[in-house]
């Protein structure tokens, strides 16, 4: 890349002052004069240099900059206060100067990532040579006005260091804590996008496309298999074998078509672009190995069985009745196929099989949309499941080598290989392969909203296309691979030295060859459909965060019929100005992205650049819940309470001498009833005269060891004797007594009346004390008749 192209990539605002000029060998005309001459411009003249200087102010109002009364610190304070009030604080991690400049022109202030390492230049496909050219070019074009504005922005960044950024643009999603963001913070990434941004995710999810869209993934996505499990390997092996059989039929048909064209004109044979159609001269036929017609018969047998399975004719057949080749027959057939397509063998009397082979190929083409891209070599491209930028990608056409490579790798299942059918018949420009980088923007996943970019660019290989050489430099057009290679001397000089074209330049190329309508009628609509179908499949697997967006880069390869085939989708596509074309388009797509995600939030009718709304999913209301109500309805039941037996009354003046010693178990022995704390002390010699006392009810005796039973010590042989009772829980019924530590019996603990006995007490109670000497009845207020009900006793074991 020349100095002119580097200047266009950074010195000016790419995409605005520069227009890509194809065939100019990287030299882009400057919008103004040279930096050294710009200082001698008259101050009163309105020139392009002044316009460029105004652009370099990056959002600083001109009236504030020209005011002699305000210094840069006051300007920074005013702009910062306005940005904080309008919530225009942003943060960027990565080399995105266009995003930074665009937001600053709109009044945004940057909060720098102080806690993160300084962004490096070599990120996502940016090479060391490009970084060096960018640094040297930046030093040469540095001006005093630019330095001043940079100082102002540094001051503004320090003023907002404690503010929350409302717009975050990062290289990868993992740089920031995705779930800790507030609802009004914008982020340029979504979560869980591996369903379509990784090779294994795209491979697996494309198989479920018919469940979401009435479309066939084989119509725009080359068939792909993950080699993680044995079942996946078997599926790939079956596909490889079927392709071998159909390739043998295709060789027979191409052999006869080649002979016909040879008899008509030798020039047409020389201009045939299919290398497999080149026939060996008859004089050298004696040196080749002749293969019998049984090879063709076996291939026809395999293709007929394949068509039968597609038409479901094998449903009623048992496994024994289904005729198929044995493993030894397959090995022999594949080895003969290798010799045939390698030019070391030929099929004798192949013309006798021409009609049968042609008929079977027509049937296969009708049911298999990928027949055209299969070719003759049966080449497959092997990719790491989770890597990008063309790393460790290989092309192979021997199944033994592919399976051996996978078996020798002991990586985890998620890092295994993915094998995809290689497009052997791509569209070539001047005998060189190319692919298309197409951008699209997703601003919402629920409802799904996709924006498609009208401009794209082509990436050429540095080598001429040939299936005889399976080197990745020939078949991979990734910039990360081709940037390390020099253009082949035998390549057409009509191709650009920087190996990129704009889509506009490609349309001009098609127009000169009489195919100008192909872009608008076939290529562009097909790419839009492929992107829409892919996003609809992945919609349910992506984490749909509101107020987020993401720009993706899809790679397509065109077939001979101008039909685009989706290869992969990249998150965080490279935005570095490595060529004049990328300097223009990458900057333009970034600015237009800001228009869609920032400007359109305020004005729905604003300019959105080259973006167009591709798909907006209709709002669908949640259907009413039709499932079963999994809950139990009912009313709780309890055992009915029985009426208490009538309470017997007795004369309080009667003597207690007739009472037998109490030997019933206390309520504390009942299961589920915890003992209560001891009662408070009673006043001594409490005598109850002319009072009615409620019956003392105790439970029936329970079977329990005698050692733990509670006994009542009673000796009434002498007058004034004292009876020792267990500690009792009493409930005052006549009035509300002060809180003396008595525990109220909970209402939910019900006793069985059958367990209770009614024992009359004499009216004259002697002074009662517990074993410990504490009196067990509370004091009775004067003038109030008192009734006591003995509810429970605490035992005093011997």
PEWO-V728673 format. One record per residue. PHI is phi in radians with two decimals (* if undefined). OMEGA is omega in whole degrees, -180 to 180 (* if undefined). Layout:
BEGIN
phi=PHI omega=OMEGA
phi=PHI omega=OMEGA
END
This chain:
BEGIN
phi=* omega=-177
phi=-1.48 omega=-179
phi=-1.15 omega=-180
phi=-1.08 omega=-180
phi=-1.20 omega=178
phi=-1.17 omega=178
phi=-1.10 omega=178
phi=-1.19 omega=-177
phi=-1.34 omega=-175
phi=-2.43 omega=-174
phi=-1.10 omega=176
phi=-1.90 omega=175
phi=-1.26 omega=-177
phi=-1.08 omega=175
phi=1.61 omega=-180
phi=-2.00 omega=-179
phi=-1.50 omega=-175
phi=-1.99 omega=172
phi=-2.14 omega=-177
phi=-1.18 omega=179
phi=-2.04 omega=-178
phi=-1.33 omega=178
phi=1.38 omega=-179
phi=-1.63 omega=177
phi=1.02 omega=172
phi=1.52 omega=-179
phi=-1.55 omega=-178
phi=-2.05 omega=-179
phi=-1.13 omega=179
phi=-1.31 omega=179
phi=-1.34 omega=-179
phi=-2.33 omega=-179
phi=-1.50 omega=180
phi=-1.23 omega=-177
phi=-1.02 omega=-180
phi=-1.20 omega=-179
phi=-1.59 omega=-174
phi=-1.22 omega=-180
phi=-1.25 omega=-178
phi=-1.66 omega=179
phi=-1.25 omega=176
phi=-1.11 omega=-178
phi=-1.20 omega=-177
phi=-1.51 omega=-176
phi=-1.49 omega=177
phi=-1.65 omega=-175
phi=-2.11 omega=178
phi=-1.16 omega=178
phi=-1.11 omega=178
phi=-1.20 omega=177
phi=-1.12 omega=179
phi=-1.16 omega=179
phi=-1.12 omega=177
phi=-1.15 omega=177
phi=-1.17 omega=-179
phi=-1.25 omega=179
phi=-1.21 omega=172
phi=0.99 omega=174
phi=1.65 omega=179
phi=-1.42 omega=179
phi=-1.02 omega=-176
phi=-1.18 omega=-178
phi=-1.18 omega=178
phi=-1.27 omega=-179
phi=-1.22 omega=-177
phi=-1.53 omega=-179
phi=-1.36 omega=-179
phi=-1.32 omega=-175
phi=-1.47 omega=-177
phi=-1.95 omega=175
phi=-1.59 omega=-174
phi=-1.19 omega=180
phi=-1.27 omega=176
phi=-1.17 omega=177
phi=-1.10 omega=179
phi=-1.08 omega=179
phi=-1.12 omega=-180
phi=-1.12 omega=-179
phi=-1.17 omega=-180
phi=-1.20 omega=179
phi=-1.06 omega=179
phi=-1.16 omega=180
phi=-1.15 omega=179
phi=-1.14 omega=180
phi=-1.13 omega=-179
phi=-1.59 omega=-180
phi=1.02 omega=180
phi=-1.96 omega=176
phi=-2.00 omega=-178
phi=-2.29 omega=177
phi=-2.42 omega=-178
phi=-2.29 omega=172
phi=-2.17 omega=-176
phi=2.18 omega=-178
phi=-1.56 omega=178
phi=-2.30 omega=-179
phi=-1.15 omega=-180
phi=-1.19 omega=178
phi=-1.09 omega=-180
phi=-1.10 omega=-178
phi=-1.17 omega=-179
phi=-1.14 omega=179
phi=-1.20 omega=178
phi=-1.13 omega=178
phi=-1.14 omega=179
phi=-1.62 omega=175
phi=1.59 omega=179
phi=-1.51 omega=179
phi=-2.06 omega=-175
phi=-1.58 omega=168
phi=-1.82 omega=-173
phi=-1.41 omega=177
phi=-1.38 omega=-179
phi=-1.29 omega=-176
phi=-1.55 omega=-178
phi=-1.93 omega=176
phi=-1.11 omega=-179
phi=-1.12 omega=-179
phi=-1.04 omega=178
phi=-1.72 omega=-176
phi=-1.34 omega=-175
phi=-1.51 omega=-179
phi=-2.42 omega=172
phi=0.90 omega=172
phi=1.61 omega=180
phi=-1.54 omega=-176
phi=-1.55 omega=-180
phi=-1.20 omega=179
phi=-1.10 omega=178
phi=-1.16 omega=180
phi=-1.15 omega=179
phi=-1.15 omega=178
phi=-1.11 omega=-180
phi=-1.19 omega=-179
phi=-1.18 omega=179
phi=-1.12 omega=180
phi=-1.18 omega=-180
phi=-1.17 omega=178
phi=-1.19 omega=-178
phi=-1.23 omega=-177
phi=-1.70 omega=-179
phi=-1.30 omega=-177
phi=-2.21 omega=-178
phi=-1.14 omega=179
phi=-1.10 omega=179
phi=-1.14 omega=179
phi=-1.12 omega=-180
phi=-1.11 omega=180
phi=-1.15 omega=176
phi=-1.11 omega=178
phi=-1.10 omega=179
phi=-1.11 omega=180
phi=-1.16 omega=175
phi=-1.14 omega=177
phi=-1.11 omega=180
phi=-1.14 omega=178
phi=-1.15 omega=178
phi=-1.22 omega=-180
phi=-1.23 omega=-178
phi=-1.89 omega=-176
phi=-1.14 omega=179
phi=-1.76 omega=180
phi=-1.60 omega=179
phi=-1.53 omega=177
phi=-1.29 omega=-180
phi=-1.80 omega=178
phi=-2.49 omega=-179
phi=-2.17 omega=177
phi=-2.18 omega=-177
phi=-2.20 omega=179
phi=-1.21 omega=180
phi=-2.34 omega=-178
phi=-1.21 omega=-176
phi=-1.23 omega=-179
phi=-1.22 omega=178
phi=-2.00 omega=177
phi=-1.32 omega=-172
phi=-1.11 omega=-173
phi=-1.48 omega=-180
phi=-1.56 omega=-179
phi=-1.29 omega=176
phi=-1.38 omega=-174
phi=-1.20 omega=-179
phi=-1.73 omega=175
phi=-1.70 omega=-179
phi=-1.65 omega=179
phi=-2.37 omega=-176
phi=-1.57 omega=178
phi=-2.55 omega=171
phi=-1.98 omega=178
phi=-1.67 omega=175
phi=1.04 omega=177
phi=-1.65 omega=-179
phi=-1.13 omega=180
phi=-1.13 omega=179
phi=-2.42 omega=178
phi=-1.68 omega=173
phi=-1.99 omega=-176
phi=-1.18 omega=180
phi=-1.25 omega=178
phi=-1.15 omega=178
phi=-1.15 omega=180
phi=-1.11 omega=-176
phi=-1.30 omega=-174
phi=-1.31 omega=178
phi=-1.15 omega=179
phi=-1.22 omega=-180
phi=-1.65 omega=-177
phi=-1.00 omega=-179
phi=-1.05 omega=178
phi=-1.34 omega=-177
phi=-1.92 omega=-175
phi=-2.33 omega=176
phi=-1.43 omega=-178
phi=-2.61 omega=-180
phi=-1.77 omega=180
phi=-1.10 omega=178
phi=-1.20 omega=180
phi=-1.49 omega=179
phi=-2.53 omega=-179
phi=-2.24 omega=180
phi=-0.99 omega=-175
phi=-1.00 omega=-170
phi=-2.48 omega=-179
phi=-2.40 omega=170
phi=-1.51 omega=-178
phi=-1.82 omega=-177
phi=-1.53 omega=-176
phi=-2.18 omega=180
phi=-1.17 omega=178
phi=-1.14 omega=177
phi=-1.13 omega=179
phi=-1.12 omega=180
phi=-1.19 omega=177
phi=-1.10 omega=178
phi=-1.13 omega=-180
phi=-1.09 omega=178
phi=-1.10 omega=178
phi=-1.15 omega=179
phi=-1.06 omega=-179
phi=-1.18 omega=177
phi=-1.08 omega=179
phi=-1.17 omega=175
phi=-1.08 omega=-179
phi=-1.11 omega=180
phi=-1.19 omega=178
phi=-1.20 omega=177
phi=-1.12 omega=177
phi=-1.11 omega=180
phi=-1.17 omega=178
phi=-1.15 omega=179
phi=-1.10 omega=-179
phi=-1.16 omega=-180
phi=-1.17 omega=178
phi=-1.11 omega=-180
phi=-1.24 omega=178
phi=-1.14 omega=178
phi=-1.21 omega=178
phi=-1.16 omega=178
phi=-1.14 omega=180
phi=-1.20 omega=178
phi=-1.19 omega=179
phi=-1.21 omega=-180
phi=-1.37 omega=-176
phi=-2.74 omega=177
phi=-1.28 omega=180
phi=-1.16 omega=180
phi=-1.15 omega=178
phi=-1.17 omega=180
phi=-1.18 omega=-179
phi=-1.55 omega=179
phi=-1.17 omega=-176
phi=-1.45 omega=-180
phi=-1.44 omega=-177
phi=-1.11 omega=-179
phi=-1.31 omega=-179
phi=-1.45 omega=178
phi=-1.27 omega=-173
phi=-1.72 omega=179
phi=-1.34 omega=179
phi=-0.99 omega=-177
phi=-1.11 omega=-179
phi=-1.17 omega=-179
phi=-1.72 omega=-177
phi=-1.14 omega=-179
phi=-1.21 omega=-179
phi=-1.53 omega=-180
phi=-1.67 omega=178
phi=-1.44 omega=179
phi=-1.50 omega=180
phi=-1.89 omega=-177
phi=-1.32 omega=178
phi=-1.22 omega=177
phi=-1.11 omega=177
phi=-1.10 omega=179
phi=-1.20 omega=179
phi=-1.08 omega=179
phi=-1.15 omega=179
phi=-1.14 omega=177
phi=-1.11 omega=178
phi=-1.09 omega=180
phi=-1.16 omega=-179
phi=-1.17 omega=177
phi=-1.16 omega=177
phi=-1.14 omega=178
phi=-1.12 omega=178
phi=-1.12 omega=178
phi=-1.13 omega=178
phi=-1.20 omega=178
phi=-1.15 omega=178
phi=-1.61 omega=176
phi=1.09 omega=177
phi=-1.42 omega=-178
phi=-1.66 omega=-177
phi=-1.18 omega=-176
phi=-1.52 omega=-179
phi=-1.64 omega=176
phi=-1.38 omega=-179
phi=-1.13 omega=179
phi=-1.27 omega=-179
phi=-1.32 omega=-180
phi=-1.23 omega=-179
phi=-1.40 omega=179
phi=-2.57 omega=-179
phi=-1.31 omega=175
phi=-1.36 omega=-180
phi=-1.10 omega=178
phi=-1.16 omega=178
phi=-1.16 omega=178
phi=-1.16 omega=180
phi=-1.06 omega=179
phi=-1.16 omega=-180
phi=-1.15 omega=-178
phi=-1.17 omega=179
phi=-1.15 omega=175
phi=-1.12 omega=178
phi=-1.12 omega=178
phi=-1.02 omega=180
phi=-1.18 omega=-178
phi=-1.20 omega=-177
phi=-1.34 omega=177
phi=-1.44 omega=179
phi=1.46 omega=-179
phi=-1.77 omega=-178
phi=-2.67 omega=176
phi=-2.56 omega=-179
phi=-1.79 omega=-180
phi=-1.26 omega=177
phi=0.94 omega=-179
phi=-1.16 omega=-179
phi=-1.15 omega=179
phi=-1.21 omega=-179
phi=-1.83 omega=-173
phi=-1.09 omega=-176
phi=-1.09 omega=180
phi=-1.13 omega=180
phi=-1.13 omega=180
phi=-1.11 omega=179
phi=-1.13 omega=179
phi=-1.16 omega=178
phi=-1.12 omega=178
phi=-1.12 omega=178
phi=-1.17 omega=179
phi=-1.14 omega=180
phi=-1.11 omega=-179
phi=-1.20 omega=-177
phi=-1.89 omega=-179
phi=-2.11 omega=-178
phi=-1.23 omega=-178
phi=-1.75 omega=179
phi=-1.10 omega=-176
phi=-1.18 omega=-176
phi=-1.54 omega=-176
phi=-1.22 omega=-178
phi=1.21 omega=-178
phi=-1.97 omega=-170
phi=-1.49 omega=-179
phi=0.96 omega=-178
phi=-1.57 omega=177
phi=-2.15 omega=-180
phi=-1.85 omega=-176
phi=-1.79 omega=-176
phi=-2.23 omega=168
phi=-1.12 omega=-171
phi=-1.18 omega=-172
phi=-2.27 omega=178
phi=-1.90 omega=-178
phi=-2.33 omega=177
phi=1.05 omega=174
phi=1.26 omega=-178
phi=-1.29 omega=175
phi=1.06 omega=177
phi=-1.58 omega=-178
phi=-2.36 omega=174
phi=-1.94 omega=-178
phi=-2.42 omega=177
phi=-2.28 omega=176
phi=-2.09 omega=-176
phi=-1.15 omega=179
phi=-1.11 omega=-180
phi=-1.19 omega=-179
phi=-1.17 omega=-180
phi=-1.17 omega=178
phi=-1.18 omega=177
phi=-1.10 omega=-179
phi=-1.20 omega=-178
phi=-1.21 omega=-179
phi=-1.37 omega=-179
phi=-1.61 omega=-178
phi=-1.89 omega=179
phi=-1.40 omega=175
phi=-1.07 omega=-175
phi=-1.07 omega=-178
phi=-1.27 omega=-180
phi=-1.85 omega=-179
phi=-1.29 omega=-176
phi=-1.60 omega=174
phi=-2.15 omega=180
phi=-2.00 omega=-177
phi=-2.33 omega=-180
phi=-1.16 omega=180
phi=-1.38 omega=178
phi=-1.41 omega=-176
phi=-1.45 omega=-179
phi=-2.17 omega=-180
phi=-1.39 omega=172
phi=-1.28 omega=-177
phi=-1.97 omega=173
phi=-2.06 omega=-176
phi=0.95 omega=178
phi=1.05 omega=-179
phi=-2.25 omega=179
phi=-1.38 omega=178
phi=-2.61 omega=170
phi=-2.31 omega=-176
phi=-2.08 omega=173
phi=-1.71 omega=-177
phi=-2.08 omega=180
phi=-1.61 omega=169
phi=-2.64 omega=-172
phi=-2.15 omega=176
phi=-1.96 omega=-179
phi=-1.84 omega=178
phi=-2.86 omega=177
phi=-1.87 omega=179
phi=-2.58 omega=4
phi=-1.37 omega=-178
phi=-1.12 omega=-178
phi=-2.27 omega=-176
phi=-2.15 omega=175
phi=-2.02 omega=-176
phi=-1.87 omega=-178
phi=-1.56 omega=-175
phi=-1.32 omega=-179
phi=-1.83 omega=176
phi=-2.56 omega=179
phi=-2.49 omega=-178
phi=-1.75 omega=177
phi=-2.12 omega=-177
phi=-1.69 omega=173
phi=-1.42 omega=178
phi=-1.50 omega=-178
phi=-2.13 omega=173
phi=-1.26 omega=-176
phi=-1.31 omega=177
phi=-2.78 omega=176
phi=-1.45 omega=176
phi=-1.32 omega=180
phi=-2.04 omega=-178
phi=-1.67 omega=178
phi=-1.16 omega=-179
phi=-1.13 omega=178
phi=-1.14 omega=-180
phi=-1.53 omega=-168
phi=-1.90 omega=178
phi=-1.94 omega=-178
phi=-1.85 omega=179
phi=-1.06 omega=179
phi=-1.11 omega=-180
phi=-1.15 omega=178
phi=-1.68 omega=-175
phi=-1.24 omega=-178
phi=-1.20 omega=180
phi=-1.55 omega=-175
phi=-2.02 omega=175
phi=-1.68 omega=180
phi=-1.12 omega=180
phi=-1.16 omega=-180
phi=-1.15 omega=-179
phi=-1.44 omega=180
phi=-1.32 omega=-177
phi=-1.12 omega=177
phi=-1.26 omega=179
phi=-1.32 omega=177
phi=-1.43 omega=-180
phi=-1.21 omega=-179
phi=-1.21 omega=179
phi=-1.55 omega=169
phi=1.12 omega=176
phi=-2.42 omega=174
phi=-2.27 omega=168
phi=-1.40 omega=177
phi=-1.14 omega=176
phi=-1.15 omega=178
phi=-1.16 omega=177
phi=-1.15 omega=177
phi=-1.14 omega=175
phi=-1.15 omega=177
phi=-1.09 omega=178
phi=-1.17 omega=-180
phi=-1.12 omega=180
phi=-1.18 omega=-180
phi=-1.79 omega=176
phi=1.32 omega=-180
phi=-2.13 omega=-176
phi=-1.14 omega=-178
phi=-1.40 omega=-176
phi=-1.15 omega=-177
phi=-1.09 omega=-176
phi=-1.37 omega=-176
phi=-1.76 omega=-175
phi=-2.14 omega=-169
phi=-1.19 omega=-175
phi=-1.10 omega=178
phi=-1.10 omega=-180
phi=-1.19 omega=176
phi=-1.13 omega=178
phi=-1.13 omega=179
phi=-1.14 omega=-180
phi=-1.10 omega=180
phi=-1.16 omega=-179
phi=-1.08 omega=-180
phi=-1.10 omega=-180
phi=-1.14 omega=-180
phi=-1.21 omega=179
phi=-1.19 omega=176
phi=-1.18 omega=-175
phi=-1.47 omega=-174
phi=-1.03 omega=-178
phi=-1.30 omega=-177
phi=-1.87 omega=-180
phi=-1.54 omega=178
phi=-1.41 omega=-172
phi=-1.47 omega=177
phi=-1.61 omega=175
phi=-1.20 omega=179
phi=1.24 omega=173
phi=-2.06 omega=177
phi=-2.72 omega=177
phi=-2.79 omega=178
phi=-1.73 omega=-178
phi=-2.09 omega=176
phi=-2.15 omega=-180
phi=-1.74 omega=180
phi=-1.89 omega=-180
phi=-2.16 omega=171
phi=-2.20 omega=-179
phi=-1.59 omega=173
phi=-1.49 omega=180
phi=-1.07 omega=-180
phi=-1.55 omega=179
phi=1.17 omega=179
phi=-1.50 omega=-179
phi=-1.37 omega=177
phi=-2.08 omega=180
phi=-1.29 omega=180
phi=-1.75 omega=-179
phi=-2.84 omega=177
phi=-2.21 omega=-175
phi=-1.93 omega=168
phi=-1.56 omega=-176
phi=0.89 omega=179
phi=-1.12 omega=-177
phi=-1.08 omega=-180
phi=-2.20 omega=-177
phi=-1.51 omega=-178
phi=-1.48 omega=-179
phi=-1.49 omega=179
phi=-2.40 omega=176
phi=-1.04 omega=-179
phi=-1.21 omega=179
phi=-1.21 omega=176
phi=-1.07 omega=179
phi=-1.41 omega=-171
phi=-1.30 omega=-178
phi=-1.14 omega=177
phi=-1.20 omega=-179
phi=-1.18 omega=-179
phi=-1.20 omega=177
phi=-1.19 omega=178
phi=-1.13 omega=180
phi=-1.21 omega=175
phi=-1.13 omega=177
phi=-1.09 omega=178
phi=-1.09 omega=-177
phi=-1.29 omega=-172
phi=-1.57 omega=-178
phi=-1.96 omega=-176
phi=-1.14 omega=-175
phi=-1.25 omega=175
phi=-1.17 omega=-180
phi=-1.66 omega=-177
phi=-2.25 omega=-179
phi=-1.21 omega=-179
phi=-1.81 omega=-177
phi=-1.32 omega=178
phi=-1.27 omega=180
phi=-2.01 omega=176
phi=1.17 omega=-178
phi=-1.62 omega=176
phi=-1.41 omega=172
phi=-2.34 omega=-179
phi=-1.24 omega=-179
phi=-1.54 omega=-174
phi=-2.68 omega=171
phi=-2.29 omega=-175
phi=-1.20 omega=178
phi=-1.06 omega=179
phi=-1.19 omega=-178
phi=-2.01 omega=177
phi=-1.32 omega=180
phi=-1.16 omega=180
phi=-1.20 omega=176
phi=-1.09 omega=-177
phi=-1.21 omega=-177
phi=-1.87 omega=-177
phi=-1.34 omega=180
phi=-1.35 omega=176
phi=-1.46 omega=-175
phi=-1.61 omega=173
phi=-2.59 omega=-175
phi=-1.89 omega=176
phi=-1.91 omega=179
phi=2.97 omega=-179
phi=-2.13 omega=178
phi=-1.15 omega=-180
phi=-2.04 omega=177
phi=-2.33 omega=177
phi=-1.22 omega=-176
phi=-1.12 omega=179
phi=-1.32 omega=176
phi=-1.54 omega=178
phi=-1.19 omega=178
phi=-1.21 omega=177
phi=-1.08 omega=-178
phi=-1.06 omega=-179
phi=-1.40 omega=-180
phi=-1.38 omega=177
phi=-1.77 omega=-179
phi=-2.58 omega=-179
phi=-1.42 omega=-178
phi=-1.19 omega=-178
phi=-1.48 omega=-180
phi=-1.12 omega=-175
phi=-1.51 omega=178
phi=-1.54 omega=-176
phi=-1.23 omega=-178
phi=-1.51 omega=-177
phi=-1.36 omega=176
phi=-1.33 omega=178
phi=-1.01 omega=-180
phi=-1.37 omega=180
phi=-2.16 omega=180
phi=-1.27 omega=178
phi=-1.28 omega=179
phi=-1.37 omega=-180
phi=-1.06 omega=179
phi=-1.13 omega=179
phi=-1.41 omega=179
phi=-1.22 omega=179
phi=-1.22 omega=176
phi=1.47 omega=-179
phi=-2.04 omega=-176
phi=-1.34 omega=179
phi=-1.18 omega=-179
phi=-1.67 omega=178
phi=-1.15 omega=-178
phi=-1.11 omega=-179
phi=-1.30 omega=176
phi=-1.32 omega=-177
phi=-1.22 omega=179
phi=-1.79 omega=176
phi=-1.20 omega=-176
phi=-1.22 omega=173
phi=0.95 omega=177
phi=-1.34 omega=-177
phi=-1.94 omega=-179
phi=-1.97 omega=180
phi=-2.05 omega=179
phi=0.94 omega=178
phi=-2.00 omega=174
phi=-1.80 omega=-176
phi=-1.97 omega=178
phi=-1.18 omega=-177
phi=-1.16 omega=176
phi=-1.58 omega=-176
phi=-1.86 omega=180
phi=-2.23 omega=179
phi=-1.27 omega=178
phi=-1.16 omega=179
phi=-1.13 omega=176
phi=-1.93 omega=179
phi=-1.28 omega=180
phi=-2.64 omega=180
phi=-0.94 omega=-176
phi=-1.15 omega=-178
phi=-1.16 omega=-177
phi=-1.85 omega=-177
phi=-1.37 omega=178
phi=-1.75 omega=-179
phi=-2.09 omega=178
phi=-1.83 omega=178
phi=-1.54 omega=-176
phi=-2.37 omega=176
phi=-2.40 omega=-176
phi=-1.91 omega=-178
phi=-1.22 omega=-178
phi=-2.03 omega=177
phi=-1.11 omega=180
phi=1.31 omega=178
phi=-1.24 omega=-176
phi=-1.98 omega=178
phi=-1.92 omega=179
phi=-1.65 omega=180
phi=-1.90 omega=173
phi=-1.13 omega=179
phi=-1.08 omega=-172
phi=-1.97 omega=172
phi=-1.85 omega=-176
phi=-2.01 omega=178
phi=-2.18 omega=-179
phi=-1.40 omega=-175
phi=-1.90 omega=-174
phi=-1.45 omega=-176
phi=-2.75 omega=178
phi=-1.63 omega=-177
phi=-1.49 omega=175
phi=-1.11 omega=-178
phi=-1.23 omega=-178
phi=-2.01 omega=179
phi=1.62 omega=179
phi=-1.26 omega=-180
phi=-1.69 omega=180
phi=-1.38 omega=-179
phi=-1.26 omega=-179
phi=-1.17 omega=-175
phi=-1.28 omega=-176
phi=-1.43 omega=179
phi=-1.73 omega=-175
phi=-1.80 omega=177
phi=-1.75 omega=174
phi=-1.33 omega=-179
phi=-1.07 omega=180
phi=-1.16 omega=-179
phi=-1.55 omega=-174
phi=-1.86 omega=173
phi=-2.21 omega=178
phi=-1.79 omega=180
phi=-2.11 omega=177
phi=-1.26 omega=176
phi=-1.92 omega=179
phi=-1.25 omega=-176
phi=-1.25 omega=-179
phi=-1.69 omega=178
phi=-1.70 omega=174
phi=-1.27 omega=178
phi=-1.20 omega=-175
phi=-1.71 omega=176
phi=-2.40 omega=175
phi=-1.36 omega=-180
phi=-1.07 omega=-179
phi=-1.37 omega=179
phi=1.68 omega=-179
phi=-1.55 omega=177
phi=-1.29 omega=-169
phi=-1.94 omega=177
phi=-2.04 omega=180
phi=-1.30 omega=178
phi=-1.18 omega=-179
phi=-1.79 omega=177
phi=-1.11 omega=-177
phi=-1.28 omega=176
phi=1.38 omega=-178
phi=-2.11 omega=175
phi=-1.31 omega=-172
phi=-2.11 omega=175
phi=-2.11 omega=179
phi=-2.06 omega=179
phi=-2.17 omega=-178
phi=-1.35 omega=-175
phi=-1.74 omega=-177
phi=-2.81 omega=-178
phi=-2.31 omega=173
phi=-1.74 omega=-174
phi=-1.36 omega=172
phi=-2.21 omega=-174
phi=-1.14 omega=180
phi=-1.22 omega=*
END
